[in-house]
């Protein structure tokens, strides 16, 4: 899948995640991005704060960020081996976590919703407008992963295919 001009980012195993005492290491994830996208430092002052694990961006095309949240925040009956299905059906997941991603209620903004399985792990994907965002969600270990690809109107119009390809490439490894 590595066409010219694209690269695969894989979260380094040794990268720590500031997610409190008693957390297991974050299970690495990977995705493909155009070569010119750059990693952007994460600030705990960001919307989503301490749960944003990674940011990437391109002035021309858009940006992405990864939220790694404890599943316990959503349910205290889910153990150390969470699946997205345990968290809930797609509607429940987007209604619970969508506002965290876009900063407002998602009602009436979800224009598509799909479910896919890769290597035995289920992924939910949502497309929202406005704002223009594709959210890919899954669960692994004791965490929920929300991979968010977003762009302004012009970027969305011009680079939708690339943005969708980035969103589709997200995998927890």
Backbone as a chain_set.jsonl record, in Angstrom:
{"seq": "XXXXXXXXXXXXXXXXXXXXXXXXXXXXXXXXXXXXXXXXXXXXXXXXXXXXXXXXXXXXXXXXXXXXXXXXXXXXXXXXXXXXXXXXXXXXXXXXXXXXXXXXXXXXXXXXXXXXXXXXXXXXXXXXXXXXXXXXXXXXXXXXXXXXXXXXXXXXXXXXXXXXXXXXXXXXX", "coords": {"N": [[0.829, -1.202, 0.0], [2.186, 1.076, -0.048], [2.473, 3.649, -1.8], [4.292, 5.907, -3.921], [5.354, 8.878, -2.345], [3.934, 8.524, -0.038], [3.94, 7.492, 3.396], [4.291, 5.169, 6.125], [3.302, 5.616, 9.39], [4.212, 4.409, 12.509], [3.371, 3.986, 15.828], [5.904, 4.415, 18.167], [7.115, 1.736, 20.179], [8.391, 2.347, 22.561], [7.508, 4.865, 23.189], [6.049, 6.837, 25.639], [2.861, 7.11, 27.271], [1.054, 9.601, 28.768], [-0.922, 8.602, 30.746], [-1.696, 8.232, 33.411], [-1.405, 6.386, 36.548], [-1.033, 2.852, 36.736], [-1.75, 2.15, 34.211], [-1.622, 0.048, 31.379], [0.942, -0.409, 28.887], [0.488, 1.547, 25.91], [-1.041, 0.017, 23.214], [0.592, -0.28, 20.19], [-0.158, 1.65, 17.196], [-0.807, 2.161, 13.7], [-0.643, 4.051, 10.636], [-1.148, 5.392, 7.319], [0.268, 8.228, 5.73], [0.515, 11.139, 3.581], [3.782, 12.012, 2.415], [4.524, 14.682, 3.006], [3.15, 15.407, 5.295], [3.387, 16.372, 8.689], [4.488, 15.539, 11.999], [2.957, 17.021, 14.795], [3.602, 18.777, 17.757], [2.026, 17.714, 20.793], [-0.061, 19.344, 23.04], [-0.971, 19.589, 26.469], [-2.892, 21.384, 26.86], [-4.553, 21.267, 24.758], [-7.76, 20.767, 23.139], [-9.4, 17.995, 24.308], [-7.138, 17.381, 25.573], [-5.111, 15.586, 27.781], [-5.621, 13.137, 26.658], [-5.067, 13.123, 24.003], [-2.943, 11.546, 21.9], [-1.315, 11.831, 19.713], [-0.547, 14.049, 17.021], [-0.822, 15.044, 13.612], [-0.156, 16.962, 10.689], [-0.919, 18.952, 7.751], [-0.531, 21.87, 6.047], [-1.673, 22.248, 3.591], [-3.471, 20.073, 3.15], [-4.891, 19.129, 5.493], [-5.556, 17.849, 8.821], [-4.733, 15.489, 11.453], [-5.554, 13.665, 14.403], [-4.961, 11.545, 17.237], [-6.857, 10.092, 19.688], [-6.488, 8.487, 22.706], [-8.261, 6.844, 24.884], [-9.318, 5.832, 28.191], [-11.206, 2.84, 28.414], [-12.677, 2.41, 30.644], [-13.793, 4.791, 31.315], [-16.061, 4.76, 29.97], [-17.354, 2.433, 30.553], [-17.492, 0.428, 33.399], [-17.435, -2.259, 33.409], [-15.999, -3.38, 31.423], [-13.083, -5.149, 30.774], [-9.546, -5.78, 30.634], [-9.226, -6.471, 28.049], [-10.548, -5.125, 25.862], [-13.105, -4.75, 23.341], [-14.404, -2.969, 20.546], [-17.035, -3.59, 20.178], [-17.847, -4.303, 22.745], [-17.841, -1.836, 23.942], [-19.938, -0.614, 22.667], [-22.678, -0.28, 20.228], [-22.213, 1.294, 16.947], [-23.725, 3.78, 16.943], [-23.97, 4.452, 19.655], [-21.274, 4.775, 20.364], [-20.416, 6.95, 18.711], [-22.141, 8.968, 19.594], [-21.312, 9.228, 22.217], [-18.539, 9.815, 22.095], [-18.102, 11.483, 19.922], [-18.709, 14.262, 20.464], [-16.462, 14.96, 21.965], [-14.5, 14.944, 20.074], [-15.313, 16.835, 18.095], [-16.141, 18.968, 19.59], [-18.762, 19.632, 20.027], [-22.27, 18.625, 20.117], [-23.102, 15.715, 18.211], [-25.433, 15.264, 16.894], [-27.398, 14.969, 14.0], [-25.22, 15.406, 12.374], [-23.809, 13.237, 11.494], [-22.965, 11.801, 8.6], [-22.294, 9.44, 7.396], [-21.806, 5.991, 8.299], [-19.918, 3.185, 9.103], [-18.92, -0.274, 9.454], [-16.107, -2.286, 9.851], [-13.871, -5.098, 9.581], [-10.593, -5.989, 10.447], [-7.938, -8.171, 10.577], [-9.221, -9.55, 12.671], [-10.065, -7.533, 14.384], [-12.536, -5.135, 15.132], [-13.555, -2.154, 13.522], [-15.092, 1.008, 13.696], [-16.352, 3.426, 11.518], [-16.96, 6.837, 10.971], [-18.405, 9.539, 9.237], [-18.562, 12.981, 9.446], [-20.341, 16.057, 9.064], [-21.217, 19.461, 9.351], [-18.286, 19.949, 11.432], [-15.928, 19.059, 8.812], [-15.036, 15.848, 9.171], [-13.516, 12.639, 9.599], [-13.914, 9.88, 11.541], [-12.289, 7.167, 12.888], [-12.824, 4.425, 14.866], [-11.772, 2.155, 17.404], [-11.167, -0.52, 19.771], [-8.719, -1.657, 22.112], [-6.778, -3.639, 24.327], [-7.055, -1.921, 27.318], [-8.18, 0.351, 26.323], [-9.782, 2.889, 24.315], [-9.522, 3.779, 20.98], [-9.492, 6.628, 19.031], [-9.317, 7.754, 15.918], [-8.818, 10.583, 14.121], [-9.504, 12.421, 11.281], [-9.372, 15.5, 9.793], [-10.488, 18.511, 8.097], [-10.617, 21.78, 6.548], [-13.275, 23.349, 4.611], [-12.37, 23.82, 1.891], [-9.993, 22.306, 1.765], [-11.101, 19.807, 2.245], [-12.724, 19.453, 0.007], [-10.81, 19.456, -2.071], [-8.966, 17.456, -1.302], [-10.225, 15.155, -0.428], [-10.098, 12.386, -1.179], [-7.484, 11.591, -0.413], [-7.636, 12.164, 2.333], [-9.606, 10.377, 3.144], [-8.302, 8.002, 2.519], [-6.211, 8.082, 4.379], [-7.709, 7.917, 6.774], [-8.853, 5.378, 6.407], [-6.636, 3.785, 6.627], [-5.894, 3.403, 9.254], [-4.788, 1.306, 11.864], [-4.744, -0.716, 14.775], [-1.929, -2.219, 15.993]], "CA": [[0.0, 0.0, 0.0], [3.064, 2.229, 0.061], [2.703, 4.323, -3.068], [5.235, 7.008, -3.853], [4.836, 10.068, -1.695], [3.233, 8.163, 1.194], [4.737, 6.738, 4.357], [3.522, 4.594, 7.215], [3.728, 5.982, 10.734], [3.865, 3.422, 13.527], [3.674, 4.533, 17.153], [7.043, 3.684, 18.736], [6.808, 0.943, 21.378], [8.94, 2.966, 23.769], [6.868, 6.15, 23.47], [5.171, 6.684, 26.792], [1.607, 7.85, 27.189], [0.807, 10.141, 30.105], [-2.309, 8.265, 31.063], [-1.935, 7.901, 34.816], [-0.836, 5.208, 37.195], [-1.767, 1.599, 36.574], [-2.099, 1.896, 32.818], [-0.747, -0.819, 30.606], [1.486, 0.36, 27.757], [-0.454, 1.729, 24.798], [-0.803, -0.908, 22.107], [0.928, 0.587, 19.051], [-1.054, 1.757, 16.052], [-0.109, 2.608, 12.497], [-1.48, 4.617, 9.582], [-0.399, 5.961, 6.197], [0.059, 9.651, 5.454], [1.389, 11.683, 2.552], [5.137, 12.312, 2.858], [4.703, 16.053, 3.504], [2.472, 15.621, 6.573], [4.378, 16.38, 9.759], [4.019, 15.37, 13.368], [2.79, 18.297, 15.483], [3.65, 18.515, 19.198], [0.755, 17.689, 21.511], [-0.058, 20.131, 24.271], [-2.067, 19.143, 27.332], [-3.913, 22.432, 26.808], [-5.397, 20.985, 23.602], [-9.081, 20.173, 23.308], [-9.105, 16.564, 24.432], [-6.051, 17.407, 26.545], [-4.161, 14.513, 28.04], [-5.929, 11.902, 25.939], [-4.551, 13.181, 22.637], [-1.671, 10.849, 21.907], [-0.513, 12.179, 18.546], [-1.112, 14.94, 15.998], [-0.097, 15.211, 12.356], [-0.859, 17.958, 9.903], [-0.433, 19.487, 6.485], [-1.23, 23.138, 5.791], [-2.385, 22.117, 2.332], [-4.516, 19.052, 3.079], [-5.735, 18.93, 6.675], [-4.82, 17.392, 9.993], [-5.274, 14.317, 12.114], [-5.106, 13.448, 15.762], [-5.348, 10.269, 17.802], [-7.234, 10.126, 21.095], [-6.437, 7.172, 23.332], [-9.023, 7.077, 26.121], [-9.599, 4.616, 28.953], [-12.574, 2.33, 28.218], [-13.345, 2.507, 31.949], [-14.562, 6.025, 31.338], [-17.298, 4.48, 29.271], [-18.012, 1.294, 31.197], [-16.58, -0.194, 34.344], [-17.501, -3.719, 33.319], [-15.074, -3.821, 30.38], [-11.79, -5.447, 31.387], [-8.27, -5.426, 30.009], [-9.183, -6.924, 26.664], [-11.748, -4.503, 25.302], [-13.38, -4.676, 21.909], [-15.319, -1.853, 20.284], [-18.401, -4.104, 20.36], [-18.15, -4.221, 24.18], [-18.102, -0.425, 24.242], [-21.31, -0.413, 22.226], [-22.9, -0.192, 18.783], [-21.676, 2.536, 16.388], [-24.483, 4.977, 17.339], [-23.627, 4.768, 21.044], [-19.888, 5.237, 20.381], [-20.295, 8.3, 18.135], [-22.843, 9.925, 20.457], [-20.537, 9.419, 23.44], [-17.199, 10.353, 21.881], [-18.089, 12.5, 18.869], [-18.599, 15.621, 21.008], [-15.093, 15.172, 22.395], [-13.69, 15.176, 18.884], [-15.686, 18.061, 17.364], [-16.43, 20.054, 20.522], [-20.201, 19.892, 20.106], [-23.134, 17.475, 19.913], [-23.005, 15.193, 16.84], [-26.774, 15.044, 16.359], [-27.65, 15.523, 12.679], [-23.973, 15.658, 11.65], [-23.223, 11.983, 11.008], [-23.488, 11.574, 7.246], [-22.14, 8.018, 7.074], [-21.359, 5.147, 9.386], [-19.644, 1.843, 8.588], [-18.236, -1.191, 10.345], [-15.22, -3.158, 9.088], [-13.011, -5.917, 10.421], [-9.255, -6.255, 9.919], [-7.158, -9.03, 11.486], [-10.015, -9.922, 13.837], [-10.443, -6.374, 15.201], [-13.596, -4.349, 14.502], [-13.374, -0.698, 13.444], [-16.252, 1.781, 13.285], [-15.937, 4.669, 10.881], [-18.027, 7.825, 10.864], [-18.082, 10.783, 8.549], [-19.405, 14.042, 9.978], [-20.338, 17.385, 8.452], [-19.939, 20.116, 9.608], [-17.118, 20.195, 10.585], [-15.544, 17.908, 7.991], [-14.167, 14.948, 9.934], [-13.717, 11.194, 9.51], [-13.459, 9.289, 12.795], [-12.178, 5.714, 12.891], [-12.762, 4.047, 16.278], [-11.645, 0.749, 17.768], [-10.709, -0.679, 21.152], [-7.681, -2.679, 22.302], [-6.292, -3.571, 25.703], [-8.081, -1.267, 28.136], [-8.329, 1.688, 25.767], [-10.534, 3.186, 23.099], [-8.716, 4.57, 20.049], [-10.275, 7.446, 18.103], [-8.411, 8.315, 14.912], [-9.634, 11.657, 13.556], [-8.933, 13.13, 10.145], [-10.25, 16.651, 9.627], [-10.029, 19.517, 7.142], [-11.581, 22.854, 6.279], [-14.099, 23.075, 3.427], [-11.586, 23.769, 0.652], [-9.107, 21.137, 1.863], [-11.972, 18.642, 2.138], [-13.138, 19.346, -1.395], [-9.654, 19.143, -2.916], [-8.135, 16.327, -0.867], [-11.055, 14.149, 0.236], [-9.619, 11.032, -1.451], [-6.321, 11.345, 0.453], [-8.091, 12.175, 3.724], [-10.313, 9.11, 3.332], [-7.283, 6.953, 2.495], [-5.537, 8.15, 5.681], [-8.655, 7.386, 7.768], [-9.029, 3.946, 6.156], [-5.39, 3.047, 6.87], [-5.607, 3.268, 10.688], [-4.867, -0.034, 12.46], [-4.028, -0.989, 16.02], [-1.073, -3.36, 15.681]], "C": [[0.869, 1.261, 0.0], [3.375, 2.822, -1.317], [3.676, 5.465, -2.857], [4.585, 8.22, -3.204], [4.06, 9.796, -0.418], [4.187, 7.416, 2.103], [3.814, 6.2, 5.437], [4.131, 5.056, 8.525], [3.302, 4.858, 11.652], [4.277, 4.007, 14.868], [4.821, 3.731, 17.754], [6.648, 2.96, 20.022], [7.258, 1.651, 22.646], [8.322, 4.317, 24.101], [5.912, 5.982, 24.646], [3.891, 7.471, 26.549], [1.292, 8.321, 28.585], [-0.597, 9.857, 30.561], [-2.483, 7.716, 32.469], [-1.321, 6.6, 35.273], [-1.687, 3.982, 36.876], [-2.194, 1.323, 35.141], [-1.108, 0.942, 32.195], [-0.152, 0.034, 29.487], [0.426, 0.468, 26.654], [-0.069, 0.753, 23.686], [-0.542, -0.041, 20.866], [-0.123, 0.554, 17.948], [-0.232, 2.293, 14.877], [-1.126, 3.184, 11.518], [-0.57, 5.161, 8.492], [-0.752, 7.425, 6.024], [0.938, 10.072, 4.286], [2.719, 12.117, 3.183], [5.264, 13.689, 3.513], [3.919, 16.369, 4.788], [3.512, 15.52, 7.679], [3.724, 16.168, 11.112], [4.02, 16.738, 14.045], [2.83, 18.006, 16.988], [2.266, 18.592, 19.834], [0.912, 18.495, 22.791], [-1.2, 19.646, 25.15], [-3.16, 20.203, 27.412], [-4.873, 22.231, 25.635], [-6.79, 20.544, 24.024], [-8.854, 18.661, 23.351], [-7.916, 16.325, 25.34], [-5.16, 16.194, 26.598], [-4.446, 13.251, 27.236], [-5.525, 11.952, 24.476], [-3.147, 12.615, 22.662], [-0.747, 11.355, 20.801], [-1.283, 13.151, 17.661], [-0.206, 14.941, 14.78], [-0.834, 16.285, 11.586], [-0.152, 18.324, 8.623], [-1.225, 20.771, 6.247], [-2.123, 23.031, 4.563], [-3.613, 21.2, 2.427], [-5.423, 18.921, 4.292], [-4.899, 18.489, 7.856], [-5.481, 16.148, 10.573], [-4.797, 14.328, 13.556], [-5.672, 12.132, 16.263], [-5.656, 10.482, 19.275], [-7.182, 8.687, 21.594], [-7.051, 7.357, 24.722], [-9.255, 5.77, 26.868], [-11.033, 4.13, 28.709], [-13.363, 2.409, 29.524], [-14.182, 3.776, 32.062], [-15.958, 5.796, 30.77], [-18.092, 3.369, 29.943], [-17.046, 0.667, 32.181], [-16.683, -1.713, 34.35], [-16.564, -4.262, 32.232], [-13.702, -3.994, 31.011], [-10.603, -4.977, 30.568], [-8.232, -5.779, 28.522], [-10.424, -6.428, 25.919], [-11.854, -4.699, 23.795], [-14.352, -3.514, 21.735], [-16.771, -2.318, 20.47], [-18.812, -4.057, 21.831], [-18.492, -2.789, 24.581], [-19.53, -0.084, 23.816], [-21.438, -0.401, 20.729], [-22.392, 1.159, 18.27], [-22.391, 3.806, 16.876], [-24.104, 5.422, 18.75], [-22.208, 5.357, 21.117], [-19.779, 6.661, 19.84], [-21.012, 9.335, 19.004], [-22.062, 10.223, 21.727], [-19.228, 10.158, 23.183], [-17.106, 11.402, 20.79], [-17.944, 13.911, 19.407], [-17.181, 15.964, 21.488], [-14.198, 15.537, 21.208], [-14.023, 16.527, 18.247], [-16.057, 19.217, 18.271], [-17.893, 20.437, 20.613], [-20.965, 18.594, 19.872], [-23.071, 17.023, 18.45], [-24.359, 14.989, 16.176], [-26.963, 15.741, 15.011], [-26.399, 15.753, 11.844], [-23.345, 14.394, 11.058], [-23.806, 11.681, 9.632], [-23.235, 10.16, 6.743], [-21.52, 7.285, 8.244], [-21.083, 3.775, 8.791], [-18.878, 1.037, 9.629], [-17.383, -2.097, 9.463], [-14.373, -3.967, 10.055], [-11.694, -6.169, 9.707], [-8.503, -7.043, 10.977], [-7.909, -9.311, 12.781], [-10.433, -8.771, 14.741], [-11.48, -5.55, 14.436], [-13.288, -2.858, 14.599], [-14.7, -0.076, 13.028], [-15.704, 3.021, 12.6], [-17.149, 5.558, 10.648], [-17.522, 9.001, 10.062], [-19.081, 11.824, 9.034], [-19.25, 15.319, 9.167], [-21.427, 18.204, 9.103], [-19.505, 19.808, 11.026], [-16.784, 18.929, 9.794], [-14.585, 17.035, 8.775], [-14.538, 13.498, 9.664], [-13.118, 10.63, 10.793], [-13.439, 7.774, 12.627], [-11.961, 5.303, 14.342], [-12.594, 2.543, 16.424], [-11.217, 0.694, 19.225], [-9.674, -1.796, 21.187], [-7.135, -2.515, 23.707], [-7.386, -2.978, 26.57], [-8.349, 0.155, 27.639], [-9.201, 1.72, 24.514], [-9.639, 4.082, 22.251], [-9.649, 5.314, 19.105], [-9.291, 8.146, 17.173], [-9.225, 9.317, 14.101], [-8.898, 12.382, 12.451], [-9.892, 14.273, 9.822], [-9.635, 17.681, 8.693], [-11.061, 20.629, 7.042], [-12.291, 22.546, 4.962], [-13.32, 22.916, 2.136], [-10.663, 22.554, 0.641], [-9.913, 19.859, 1.636], [-12.344, 18.387, 0.681], [-11.974, 18.868, -2.273], [-8.962, 17.836, -2.569], [-8.914, 15.204, -0.199], [-10.511, 12.73, 0.046], [-8.435, 10.664, -0.558], [-6.746, 11.267, 1.913], [-8.787, 10.851, 4.061], [-9.313, 7.952, 3.375], [-6.522, 6.911, 3.828], [-6.438, 7.499, 6.739], [-8.8, 5.867, 7.632], [-7.79, 3.131, 6.528], [-5.124, 2.775, 8.354], [-5.811, 1.841, 11.196], [-4.157, -0.023, 13.81], [-3.245, -2.259, 15.744], [-0.707, -4.077, 16.965]], "O": [[0.352, 2.377, 0.043], [4.41, 2.527, -1.915], [3.859, 5.934, -1.733], [3.429, 8.546, -3.473], [3.576, 10.73, 0.223], [5.132, 6.781, 1.636], [2.708, 6.7, 5.641], [5.332, 4.908, 8.747], [2.162, 4.398, 11.588], [5.406, 4.472, 15.026], [4.736, 2.507, 17.849], [5.929, 3.512, 20.854], [6.596, 1.571, 23.681], [8.576, 4.864, 25.174], [5.066, 5.088, 24.644], [3.853, 8.382, 25.723], [1.265, 7.51, 29.511], [-1.389, 10.782, 30.744], [-3.315, 6.839, 32.7], [-0.79, 5.823, 34.48], [-2.909, 4.073, 36.761], [-2.923, 0.364, 34.884], [0.094, 1.018, 32.449], [-0.691, 1.095, 29.172], [-0.418, -0.414, 26.497], [1.09, 0.683, 23.278], [-1.349, 0.826, 20.529], [-0.863, -0.417, 17.786], [0.875, 2.803, 15.045], [-2.31, 2.852, 11.563], [0.624, 5.366, 8.709], [-1.911, 7.82, 6.154], [1.971, 9.456, 4.02], [2.763, 12.535, 4.34], [6.024, 13.852, 4.468], [4.014, 17.48, 5.309], [4.413, 14.683, 7.616], [2.579, 16.556, 11.345], [4.961, 17.517, 13.891], [2.16, 17.082, 17.449], [1.442, 19.428, 19.461], [1.889, 18.346, 23.525], [-2.277, 19.326, 24.648], [-4.231, 19.953, 27.967], [-5.88, 22.929, 25.523], [-6.984, 20.017, 25.119], [-8.167, 18.12, 22.485], [-7.702, 15.213, 25.822], [-4.536, 15.814, 25.607], [-3.584, 12.376, 27.146], [-5.623, 10.946, 23.772], [-2.268, 13.131, 23.353], [0.474, 11.308, 20.945], [-2.508, 13.085, 17.563], [1.017, 14.851, 14.896], [-2.025, 16.497, 11.812], [1.033, 18.051, 8.432], [-2.456, 20.752, 6.246], [-3.189, 23.642, 4.499], [-4.664, 21.503, 1.862], [-6.61, 18.631, 4.141], [-3.691, 18.718, 7.899], [-6.613, 15.802, 10.237], [-3.77, 14.923, 13.884], [-6.707, 11.66, 15.794], [-4.822, 10.991, 20.025], [-7.757, 7.785, 20.985], [-6.441, 7.948, 25.613], [-9.375, 4.714, 26.247], [-11.974, 4.92, 28.789], [-14.592, 2.469, 29.501], [-15.158, 3.825, 32.811], [-16.898, 6.538, 31.055], [-19.323, 3.355, 29.915], [-15.895, 0.401, 31.833], [-16.087, -2.377, 35.198], [-16.363, -5.473, 32.136], [-13.211, -3.1, 31.7], [-10.64, -3.939, 29.908], [-7.288, -5.412, 27.823], [-11.229, -7.213, 25.419], [-10.856, -4.798, 23.081], [-15.041, -3.127, 22.678], [-17.631, -1.534, 20.872], [-19.976, -3.803, 22.143], [-19.33, -2.563, 25.454], [-20.24, 0.641, 24.512], [-20.439, -0.499, 20.018], [-22.164, 2.072, 19.063], [-21.734, 4.8, 17.189], [-23.939, 6.614, 19.012], [-21.971, 6.321, 21.845], [-19.115, 7.499, 20.451], [-20.537, 10.463, 19.135], [-22.131, 11.332, 22.258], [-18.846, 11.031, 23.962], [-16.124, 12.143, 20.734], [-17.15, 14.691, 18.881], [-16.759, 17.118, 21.421], [-13.267, 16.333, 21.331], [-13.117, 17.282, 17.896], [-16.268, 20.332, 17.794], [-18.231, 21.458, 21.212], [-20.381, 17.584, 19.478], [-22.994, 17.859, 17.549], [-24.424, 14.585, 15.015], [-26.723, 16.941, 14.884], [-26.495, 16.243, 10.719], [-22.451, 14.479, 10.216], [-24.984, 11.349, 9.506], [-23.869, 9.716, 5.785], [-20.809, 7.865, 9.065], [-21.914, 3.246, 8.053], [-18.275, 1.585, 10.551], [-17.859, -2.617, 8.454], [-14.18, -3.575, 11.206], [-11.667, -6.514, 8.526], [-8.436, -6.634, 12.136], [-7.316, -9.313, 13.86], [-11.085, -8.996, 15.76], [-11.324, -5.298, 13.241], [-12.821, -2.371, 15.628], [-15.36, -0.569, 12.114], [-14.712, 3.599, 13.045], [-18.204, 5.111, 10.198], [-16.368, 9.412, 10.185], [-20.289, 11.589, 9.035], [-18.174, 15.621, 8.652], [-22.495, 17.661, 9.386], [-20.37, 19.408, 11.806], [-17.308, 17.854, 10.086], [-13.445, 17.43, 9.021], [-15.714, 13.162, 9.518], [-11.95, 10.873, 11.097], [-14.449, 7.169, 12.268], [-11.023, 5.774, 14.985], [-13.184, 1.759, 15.68], [-10.938, 1.722, 19.841], [-9.735, -2.748, 20.409], [-7.039, -1.401, 24.222], [-8.517, -3.465, 26.568], [-8.695, 1.044, 28.417], [-9.333, 0.741, 23.778], [-9.062, 5.043, 22.76], [-10.497, 4.704, 18.454], [-8.532, 9.019, 17.593], [-10.21, 8.946, 13.463], [-7.798, 12.896, 12.657], [-11.081, 14.046, 9.601], [-8.418, 17.725, 8.515], [-12.224, 20.45, 7.402], [-11.941, 21.585, 4.278], [-13.571, 21.988, 1.367], [-10.56, 21.856, -0.367], [-9.474, 18.949, 0.933], [-12.286, 17.258, 0.194], [-12.143, 17.983, -3.112], [-8.424, 17.172, -3.455], [-8.334, 14.388, 0.517], [-10.466, 11.955, 1.001], [-8.383, 9.562, -0.012], [-6.273, 10.404, 2.653], [-8.577, 10.284, 5.133], [-9.462, 7.029, 4.176], [-6.227, 5.833, 4.343], [-5.993, 6.642, 7.502], [-8.864, 5.156, 8.635], [-7.882, 1.919, 6.724], [-4.226, 2.0, 8.684], [-6.866, 1.242, 10.987], [-3.107, 0.599, 13.968], [-3.813, -3.262, 15.313], [0.013, -5.074, 16.932]]}, "num_chains": 1, "name": "protein.A"}
